[in-house]
Amino acid sequence: MTTQFSVSGIELELFRYPSRQESNLQAWDAADEHLIKHLLDTEQAPANTAVINDSFGALTTALLSINASWPLTIETDAKTSLLGTQQNIERNQLNSSSITWVNSRDELPQGISLVLMKLPKNLTYFSHQLSRLSQVLPAGTQVLIGAKAKSINKSLLETIGQYLGPANASLAWKKTRVITCVADGKPRTLPKATTWSVPEFNLEISNLSNVFAANKLDIGARIMLDNMPKGNFKSIVDLGCGNGILGLHAKQVFPEAYIHFIDDSEMAVASARANWQANKLDNPALVGEQATFGWDDCLTNMSEGFRPDLVLCNPPFHQGEAITDHIAWQMFLDAFRRLKNGGILHVVGNRHLAYHVKLKRIFKNCTTVASNGKFVILQAQKISKKAQEFDSQAPSAASQTNDEPHPQSALYGKPKSK
């Protein structure tokens, strides 16, 4: 895996988050390099800059290396992006005191005079971000968007013009282009959450713009809903919750349970919270808060005493545009380490992903609960003796192969209580 970022005299060491993982993907791409090269070629002076969709901090660290006091507002919807950027700032011994951190629903500050942005995979989310910018950017503000050349077409440029201002694309460099948009100063209305019904489960669902399966029930979740686990569960995690539909239905099936919704996307967590409130699932027989909502990197920052007896999981197999199974590895490992003895991990996934291999390696057991032509539901149970054996035999990062789970990163930070 390449970790040395080098462009136009800037030298940085950059890692994805967590820095120790099975994936061999690097922490930046050529579009990051192109944006920085463009700034240096045009002799851009430090200005109040918003940096948006900076996956693991390549843009942020490059700007700070050019000028340590470059004023920055960093916007991200992904907690791993936030943690990765902070990790790379620290690793390169840069000063973060000039940074304001915001998520994709926070109010953007006034006075932004330059925007650097990576084109996200989700174009509905992209339109939302442009609309947000239109509400704060004065006419004439320059917005630079880095993207793969193959992703840029007439329709995309028209979308930018519709939501923010006129745009044109540069010549290609390393198969990327920089789109230059000039804000027209006309504020647009932010899009509302998409809402839809799941009548067979008596649920009303709403999704913000960057949440998976924006306007319908995805087929992986469908087979999971039809095949919930059997048992008497009291503490349930919806891991990678998205809009929260698995956790919502779990509360219907296990009304005495407390549900914990966790996702890397802040918009997903907000959608799950809104859906819990809208569907009025609190059990009047229980005391206290019956649902928690965590914007977090899997289960790494849960308190040490947190021991659920069921984890529901529909893992993603991509991170941005990169196809990778390291997120599933981390979800399975975190579930394994957090589950109480005898607790169950209940997973749905595409058949071709062969999650049973990973689960058998981690849990030493795996049962097929249900399957169809495309998806399979697997269940693994934590057994204390085997858990201890696995922890003592966890491979080092240097010895990993495609069948080996990565160990937890020491950079995850001190656990925090929920």
N, C-alpha and C positions, 0 to 999 in steps of 0.2 A: 504494500500500500504506500503510495506517495504521500508524504506529509510536508514536503518543502514547497511552499508557494513562492513563486518568483516571477515578477513582472515589472518591467521598466525600472529596475534597480531596487525594488522592494523585495525583501527577503523575510519570510515568516514561516513558522512551523505551525501547521494547522491540523487538527484532528476532528473527526466526527464525534458526536456524543452518544453514548459514553466512549471514551478514548480506547478502551479495551473491549473489542467486540469481534465477532467472527467475520463480519463483513470486510471486504477488501476495498470498499468504496472510499474515494478521497473526499475531503471536506469542502471542496469547491469545484467549479467547472469553468470552462473557457469563457462563459458569459460574465462571470465575476472578473476574470482577467481583462476582458474587453472593456468593461465599465471603468476599471481603474486606469487602464491604458488611455482611454478616451479623456478622462479627467486630467491626466498628466500631459497628454498631447495638446489639450486646449488650455493648459496652465490655469486650471480652476483654482481660485483662491479659497481658503477656508470660509465657509458660510454656514448659516443655520440649516442643517441638512437632515432630512428624514430618510432613514434607510429601512426599506420594507422588503420582507421575504428573504432576508440574509440568512441562508440555511444554517450555517455554523460559524458565522462571524468573519468570513473572508473580507467582505466590503468594510465592515466596521474596523477590523484590525488594520487594514491597509490605510484607511483614512487617519487613524490614530498614529500610525507610523509615519505618515507624511507630516502631520502636525498634532502634537500630543493634546492640544486644547481645542481641536476641531469640535464645534458644538453639534451634537448628534441627538436625534430622537430615533430610537430603535423600535420598530413595530413588528411583532410576530404573533401568530396564533398558536404556534407550536412551542410547548414547554422545552422539548429537547433542543430546539433552535436557540431559545433564550439561554439555557444552561450551557450549550455548546459554545455560544458566543462569549459568555462570561469565562468559560474554561480557557478559550484561546486568547482572550485578553490577558488573563493571568499568566498563561504559559509563555507569552511573548513579552511579559513584564511591561505592559502598557497601562496607562492611567485611564480609568473609567469615570473619573469625576465629572467629565463634560457630557455624560450620557444621561438622557431621560428615557426610561423604559416604559413602553405602553403595549397593551395587547390590541387585538383587532376590534374591540368594542369601546375602548377608552376614548375619551375626547382628545383629539389631536391638538397640540398647542398652536397658537397663532405665531406668526413671524417666520414660518418656514420659507426659505428662499431657494432651496434646491432639494430635489428628491432623487434618490437612487433606488431602483426597484428591480427585483427579479420577477420575471413572468411566472406566476404560479400555474400548476397543472389545471386547477379548477377555474375555468373562465367565468363562471357565475360569481365566484369569490373575487376574481379580478375586477369585475364590473363594480362590485360592492366597494372594493378598495378605491377605485377611481372616484366613485361618488363621494366617499369620505374625504378624499383629497380636494374635491371641488368645493367643499364647504369651508375650507380654510385657506386655500392657496389664492393669492392675489393674481389678477391678470398679468400674464407675462412670465410667471414662474416656470422654470425649466424642470421637466421631469424626464429622467433618463431611465429606460427600461431595457435590461439585458435579457436576451433570449436566444435559443437556438434558431438559426436562420430558417430551418424547415417549419418552425412554429409561427412564423410571421407571414401574414398574407393580407390581402386587401380588406377582408372582413374584420380582422383584428384591428387594423388601423382605423377602420370606421367605428368600431366599438370604442376605442380610445377617444376618438373625436366626439362621439355621442355622450360619453360620461365625463370628459374632462377638457378636451381641447384638441386642436389639429395636431397630427403626428406624421412623422416620416421616419424611414429606416435608413441606417448607414449602409455602407458596403460591408460585405461579409469579411470576417477575420476569424480564423479557426472555426469555421462553420457556425459562427454566431453573428448577430447584428445588435446594434444599439439603437433603440427607438427613441427619438427625441420628440417629446410632446411639450407644447406650450399651453399652460392653463389659460382658459378664457375668462376666468373670474366669475363664472356663473354657477352658483350652488345648485346641486342636484339633490333630490330627495332620496334618502337611504331606502333600499328595498326592505320590505317587510319579510318576516320569516314565512317560509312555505308551510302550509298546514294541510293535513290530510287525515283520513280516518282509517282505523283498522276495526271494522264493525264486529268481526268474529271474536275479537278479544275486548270489545267495548273500550277502545282506547282512541284518544285524539292525540295526534302527533304534530309537532311543529319543528322545523329545522331552520337554523341560521345558514348563511350562504356557504360556509366551508365545512359542512357536516356531510358525511357519506350518506348516500341514498337520499337525495334531497327531497323527493316528492312521492316516494313509494316505498313499500316494504321490500327490502332486498331478499333475494331467494335464499341466501345463507341464513339470515335471521329467521326466515319463514320456517325452515326445517327445524331450527333450534326451538322456536316457540311451540312447535307441534310435538317436541320431544324433550320436555323439561325433565330434569333428574328426579328420582324418587328419594324421599328421605324427610327428616324433620329438621330443616335447616333454620338457624336463628341469626346467622351473620353471613350475608351474601355480598360478593363483589361482582359488579358488572365492569369487567376490565376491558378498556378500550370501548367505552359505553356508547359512543356516537350520540344519537338522540335519546338513548336510554331505554329503548323498547324492551330489551331482554330483562333489565332490572325491574321495569314497570310490571311486566308479566310475572316475574318471579314474586313480586309482592302480592299479586293476585293469587298465585298458587300457594305461597307460604305467608299468610297474613301476619304471622307472629314474628317475622324476620325483620331485621334492620338491613337496609340496602345501602351499599357504598358504590357510587358511580365515579369512575376514574377514567380520564382520557388525556392524551397529549394535546388535544385541541381545546382551546379555551371556549370557542364557539360551541363545540360539542357538549362540554360541561354545562354551559349556560342553557343549551337546548334541553338537556336532560333535566335540569332543575325546573325549567318552565313546564316541561311535560309532567313532571311529578306533581307540581302545584295544580296544573290544569285538570289532571285526572283524579285529584282528591283521594289519594291512596292511603293516607294515614289511618292506622287502626286505632279507634278510640280506646281500646282496651290496653294499649301500650303506653308507657310513660316516656316522655322526652322525645328528642329528635329521632325520627325513624329513617331518615335518609341523609347521607352526607355526599358532598360533591367536590371532587379533587381534580384540579388542573395539575397534572403531575406526570413524571416519567415512570410509568408503570407503578409498582408498589414499593419503589426503593426508599421513599421518604415517609412511609407509614411508621408509626411508633412501634417499638419492639414488642409491646404487649398485644398488638393487633393480631388476632388469630381467627380468621373467618373459617367457616366450615364448608363453604361452597364458593368457587370462583367460576363465573360464566365468562366465556371468552370467544370472540369472533375476530381472530387476529388479522391485521392488515398484512399484505405481503408486498407493500411498496412504501417508500419514504420519499415524498415528492415524486419525481419522475424515475427514481431508482427502484428497480425490483429487487427485493432482498427479504430473506427470512430471519434476519437477526432480531427483528422486533418480536417475532413469535418466540424465538429462543428466550429472549429476556422475559416475556410474559409468562412462559412456562416455568422458568427458573424462579421468578419472583413469586408466582403462585405456590410453587413447591416449598419455598422457604418460609412463606407466611402462613400457609394453611395449618390448622391445628392437626394433630395426629388423627388419622382417620378421615380428614377432610378430602373433598373431591374437587378436581378440576374438570369442568365440562366444556368441551371445545368443539366448534364447528369449523370446517375448512374444506377447500377444494380437494378432491380425492388425490390429484396429482402432486400435492404438496407433501404427502407422506408424513404427516405430523405424528403418526403412530410410532415411527422410528425414534423421533426426538423424545416423545413421552415415555417410551419404554426405557430409554437410556436414563432419563431423569428420575422417573418414579419407580422403575423396575416393573411396571405393570401398565396395561392399557386395554380397554374393552371397547369394542365397537357397539354403540348404542343404536344407531340408525344410519341409513345411507340411501342415496338415490343415484342417478346417473352421474351427477356432478359433485355432490357434497357428501361428507361423512361426519357423523357426530361421534366423538371419542371421549372416553372418561378414564381418568387416572386417579388413583387414591394414594394419599400420603400415608406411608407406614413408617413409624419412627425409626426402627432399626435400619431399614434401607435408606432412609433419609440421611442418617449419620454416615453410612458407608459412602453415599454419593458425595456429601460435602467434603469428605476426606480425600476423595479421588478426583475432584474437579480439576480438569487440565489447565495448564497455564496458557496464556495468550499465544506464546511462541509455538506450542505444540498442537494447536487446534487444527482440525480438519472439518470437512463439511458435515460430519456426523458428531461433532463435539460441541457442547454448549460452551459459551464464553463465560468466564467468571464475572462476578459483579465488579464494577469499576470502583476503585477507591475514591474516585472523584465525584461520586453521587452526592456526597455531602452528608452532614449529620442528620439522622432521622428526626422528623418533626411530628408532634402529636396532632391527631385529627380531632 
